[in-house]
Amino acid sequence: MKLNSRELQIFSIVIAIWGIFLVTSGTIMSQDKKTIVKKTYSIDVSTQQISQIQAKKNEIIVKDITIEAGNPISSNVRDYLENPDQISDTMLAQLSKGLDTSSVNINQAGTYTYSITYKKKTYQAKITVTNKVLPKVTITLREKNMPTTGTISRNVRDYIYENVSDEVVKNMILDLKEVIAHQNIPGKYKYSIIYNDTTYYGDFIIREPVEVSTTTIVCPTGSTQDPNNNTCICQTGTYNPETKECK
């Protein structure tokens, strides 16, 4: 089929347009096929980690403490920190200088405040002193007997039957107010001992003094004169005033 001149002209234009399109597409595709280099970025965190660890070591956390009355209070600053193992020895030495427990009365139950001062900053917490837990014992009180001319003993052991420890005796409260008030008046009076929140009562008898005999008698060997009577007290046997012998 033979094309006329107009059809040839149109056909040439179409071919030219397609040529331009293909050349342009090839150029673009060529640029797209350039090698893409992937880069992996990493951050050196060693310095940052060291800083975080150092910051952690410098964190001061004080804690509340409970002790029993009468027990000594610690002078070691590590006992007052929540995280002593995370603090350097150098810093612990500085904290020790700033430890202040002067307001704590270890002999009196209650809640007190202590402090640790470091670089002009003060950290505070509580120390609770609790009452001492005493041994559980039961005691029995003696009936005491004394003349009006006698001396009232203040020794707790003179009033109890049981052999208890010194710690128990130390925590007993002996109340002799009624006896002391009637020391010169014969009669029966009450005294008490308080221990571990329990009160025990006993009788204390005040009597007239017994007249001491001024008569001296000769007692047989192995006996002594009874100061309250004109008789002798034999170590073995009974004194016979008629024969003046111990039988």
VOGU-3710 file (C-alpha; in Angstrom, 3 decimals, decimal comma):
1> mklnsrelqi> 0,000/0,000/0,000  1,504/3,251/-1,090  1,121/6,294/1,246  0,606/9,734/-0,109  2,714/12,665/1,012  0,325/13,820/3,746  0,116/10,356/5,310  3,894/10,105/5,193  4,195/13,420/6,993  1,782/12,312/9,764
11> fsiviaiwgi> 3,554/8,987/10,117  6,917/10,730/10,476  5,586/13,017/13,188  4,202/10,029/15,159  7,517/8,196/14,886  9,369/11,277/16,043  7,100/11,672/19,075  7,558/8,016/20,044  11,287/8,372/19,620  11,409/11,330/21,937
21> flvtsgtims> 9,221/9,426/24,474  11,416/6,329/24,385  14,642/8,306/24,729  13,225/10,244/27,692  11,961/7,053/29,364  15,345/5,373/28,892  17,129/8,296/30,506  14,812/8,251/33,498  15,109/4,484/33,914  18,866/4,726/33,668
31> qdkktivkkt> 18,932/7,213/36,527  16,617/4,997/38,600  18,999/2,063/38,217  21,839/3,869/40,000  23,259/1,822/42,885  21,669/2,672/46,242  24,200/2,548/49,037  22,682/1,641/52,403  24,474/3,158/55,336  24,173/1,804/58,857
41> ysidvstqqi> 24,454/4,442/61,536  25,559/3,531/65,063  25,840/5,665/68,174  28,674/5,184/70,604  26,743/5,001/73,904  29,657/4,134/76,143  30,070/7,710/77,363  26,340/8,049/77,890  26,182/4,786/79,844  29,060/5,841/82,064
51> sqiqakknei> 27,269/9,096/82,811  24,092/7,253/83,736  25,971/4,889/86,031  27,754/7,776/87,661  24,455/9,579/88,196  23,050/6,441/89,794  25,974/6,224/92,179  25,404/9,793/93,260  21,756/9,191/94,155  21,290/9,506/97,929
61> ivkditieag> 18,236/7,714/99,339  17,869/7,757/103,131  15,573/5,307/104,896  13,402/5,128/108,012  14,825/3,013/110,854  13,317/1,256/113,874  15,315/0,355/116,989  14,458/-0,976/120,436  14,770/1,340/123,420  18,121/1,025/125,172
71> npissnvrdy> 19,974/-0,257/122,123  22,868/1,833/120,793  22,325/3,722/117,557  24,556/2,956/114,576  27,324/5,352/113,580  27,817/3,690/110,185  26,253/5,841/107,464  25,663/2,740/105,309  22,934/1,665/107,762  20,956/4,811/106,893
81> lenpdqisdt> 21,001/4,442/103,094  18,709/2,421/100,835  21,474/1,892/98,263  24,857/1,916/100,044  26,383/-0,574/97,596  25,779/1,842/94,729  27,729/4,673/96,352  31,495/4,957/96,193  33,664/4,705/99,307  34,828/8,291/98,828
91> mlaqlskgld> 31,287/9,582/98,817  30,342/7,379/101,792  33,147/8,966/103,779  31,748/12,422/103,008  28,218/11,352/103,895  29,449/9,941/107,190  30,691/13,390/108,187  27,236/14,820/107,509  25,296/12,232/109,559  23,392/13,851/112,469
101> tssvninqag> 21,416/11,696/114,960  21,751/14,050/117,927  17,982/14,523/118,293  17,347/10,795/118,871  16,760/9,654/122,469  17,450/5,923/122,431  16,087/5,519/125,974  12,675/7,033/125,241  10,120/5,471/122,901  9,037/7,823/120,125
111> tytysitykk> 9,683/8,981/116,556  12,680/11,195/115,853  14,228/12,850/112,798  17,825/12,340/111,697  19,623/13,952/108,769  22,536/13,534/106,365  24,040/16,683/104,858  26,014/16,474/101,619  27,191/19,428/99,531  24,852/21,870/101,280
121> ktyqakitvt> 21,833/19,607/100,701  20,150/17,898/103,656  18,369/14,566/103,487  16,011/13,612/106,351  14,268/10,437/107,530  12,761/8,975/110,701  14,116/6,822/113,528  11,414/5,086/115,571  12,383/3,950/119,074  10,090/1,202/120,380
131> nkvlpkvtit> 9,655/-0,016/123,934  11,930/-2,877/124,926  10,379/-6,338/124,731  10,846/-7,753/128,224  11,061/-11,443/129,178  7,750/-12,934/130,259  7,890/-13,916/133,937  5,382/-14,307/136,770  6,418/-13,218/140,246  5,107/-13,889/143,770
141> lreknmpttg> 5,489/-11,233/146,470  6,569/-11,954/150,027  4,696/-10,910/153,157  7,070/-8,488/154,849  7,263/-7,994/158,602  9,089/-5,141/160,262  9,035/-3,280/163,606  8,317/0,435/163,667  11,993/0,964/164,450  13,129/-0,988/161,397
151> tisrnvrdyi> 14,414/0,184/158,029  12,359/-0,301/154,869  14,362/-2,061/152,164  14,352/-0,631/148,624  15,888/-3,775/147,148  13,342/-5,401/144,814  14,811/-8,867/145,382  13,861/-8,636/149,081  10,195/-8,653/148,059  9,992/-11,515/145,541
161> yenvsdevvk> 10,408/-15,275/145,871  11,583/-15,965/142,333  15,222/-15,817/141,263  14,962/-13,642/138,141  17,578/-11,999/135,941  19,044/-8,578/136,597  17,328/-7,329/133,425  13,922/-8,271/134,851  14,692/-6,690/138,227  15,899/-3,520/136,523
171> nmildlkevi> 12,518/-3,113/134,848  10,457/-3,686/138,004  8,859/-0,694/139,707  8,578/-1,102/143,485  5,841/1,021/145,100  6,175/1,433/148,886  4,314/4,722/149,315  1,644/3,340/151,675  4,207/1,514/153,807  6,466/4,545/154,075
181> ahqnipgkyk> 3,516/6,763/155,016  2,673/4,423/157,962  6,180/3,364/158,901  5,682/4,326/162,566  2,086/3,064/162,836  1,582/-0,673/163,498  -0,735/-2,331/160,991  -0,959/-4,218/157,689  -0,359/-2,218/154,529  -0,124/-2,888/150,801
191> ysiiyndtty> 2,887/-2,541/148,561  3,181/-3,386/144,875  5,583/-4,201/142,075  4,814/-3,336/138,449  6,468/-5,386/135,732  5,667/-5,591/132,034  2,327/-3,745/132,510  1,238/-6,147/135,273  0,824/-5,042/138,903  1,496/-7,477/141,773
201> ygdfiirepv> 0,408/-6,716/145,364  1,838/-7,850/148,694  1,306/-7,276/152,432  3,696/-5,332/154,616  3,151/-5,670/158,372  4,396/-2,951/160,703  4,517/-4,106/164,326  5,565/-2,823/167,705  9,224/-3,478/168,459  9,972/-6,394/170,785
211> evstttivcp> 11,763/-5,423/173,956  15,192/-6,934/174,098  16,050/-8,760/177,299  18,834/-7,182/179,285  19,268/-10,256/181,470  22,342/-12,244/180,604  22,196/-15,966/181,154  24,817/-18,605/180,732  23,946/-20,959/177,886  25,450/-24,412/177,428
221> tgstqdpnnn> 27,992/-25,121/174,719  26,440/-25,247/171,293  23,675/-22,710/172,064  23,135/-18,937/172,103  20,941/-16,632/174,154  17,591/-15,664/172,636  17,562/-11,834/172,772  13,755/-11,788/173,034  13,512/-14,183/175,953  15,582/-15,279/178,903
231> tcicqtgtyn> 16,348/-18,594/177,335  18,846/-20,258/175,093  18,563/-21,429/171,487  20,199/-24,785/170,928  21,815/-25,655/167,620  20,675/-29,260/168,188  17,952/-30,316/170,555  15,847/-28,189/172,895  17,032/-26,080/175,840  15,888/-27,241/179,275
241> petkeck> 15,863/-24,220/181,627  15,801/-26,467/184,706  18,848/-28,492/183,825  20,245/-25,719/181,595  21,167/-28,272/178,963  20,345/-28,869/175,344  18,587/-32,199/174,858
//
